[in-house]
Amino acid sequence: MKSIVIVEDETAIRENYIDVLTRQGYQVKGYANRTEAMAGFEQSLPDLALIDIGLEDEIDGGFQLCQTLRAKSPTLPIVFLTARDSDFDTVCGLRMGADDYLTKDISLPHLMARIAALFRRSEAQGQQTDDSDVIDRGLLSVDKGKMHVHWDSHAIDLTVTEFWMLHALVRRPGVVKSRQALMEEAHVVVDDNTITSHIKRIRKKFIAVDSNFDHISTVYGMGYRWQEPK
């Protein structure tokens, strides 16, 4: 049974989501604030985390929690579920490593579908690898089965969303992928700015292990492509 943690300071809202998710067959825990959540995560990590941004007296407590949780697990699906719908908050949340950003006016069927999509993507992790699942491009190795990425033998820790965007680019090097195409391959529904934020994060992670990394190029007005060495 998949486990979900929801971190939400409004008791009625938290209990409602716990009830709905439990009836969908998930094992669900709820925490009211960042301190309680971190204590719980020290005991065990869930299969997916739903986090509000404002947590009691911490206006941006959810952002801090996301950063901490992402540092503990680079692959754990993290979703912001919040009333804050500004582009600034959305971009901030995704830059901090969240896989999805949803507002609380989302319908329950839509929420269930987005959670199920994240689980489908993350379930590939740990599956037995077939040769056809591995893409080697020079210093790059992408293992689709295990959802592992290595650059010159250095592990690159990507979120599930970042992984599928990179996978879409490297499958056909040199071919421009539009933001819409990347969104479809990553199974997310976000705006163009959010796609741009994900690409920036992917580049940053490669540059952290190789300051000369420049294999993801921007084609202005069109999208992005994986550029192989000449």
VENRAUR-V898798 format. One record per backbone hydrogen bond with DSSP energy under -0.5 kcal/mol. CO is the residue of the C=O (numbers start at 1). NH is the residue of the N-H. Records with the same first field share a line. If there is no record, write none. Layout:
CO=NH  NH
//
This chain:
2=27
3=47  48
4=29
5=50
6=8  31
7=52
9=11
10=14
11=15
12=16
13=17
14=18
15=19
16=20
17=21
18=22
19=23
20=24
21=26
22=25
26=28
27=4
29=6
31=8
33=37
34=38
35=39
36=40
37=41
38=42
39=43
40=43  44
47=77
48=5
49=51  79
50=7
51=81
53=55  62
54=56
55=58
57=59
58=55  61
60=63  64
61=65
62=66
63=67
64=68
65=69
66=70
67=71
68=72
69=73
77=49
78=99  100
79=51
80=102
82=104
83=85
86=90
87=91
88=92
89=93
90=94
91=95
92=96
93=98
94=97
100=80
102=82
103=106
107=111
108=112
109=113
110=114
111=115
112=116
113=117
114=118
115=119
116=120
117=121
118=122
119=123
121=124
122=125
124=127
130=133
131=134
133=135  144
134=136
135=137  142
137=140
139=152
140=137
141=143  150
142=135  144
143=147  148
145=127
148=143
149=156
150=141
151=154
154=151
155=157
156=158
159=163
160=164
161=165
162=166
163=167
164=168
165=169
166=170
167=171
168=172
169=172  226
170=173
172=175
176=178
177=224
178=182
179=183
180=184
181=185
182=186
183=187  188
184=187
188=190
191=195
192=196
193=197
194=198
195=199
196=200
197=201
198=202
199=203
200=204
201=205
202=206
203=207
204=208
206=209  210
210=213
215=217  227
217=225
218=220
219=222  223
223=219
224=177
225=217  227
226=174  228
//
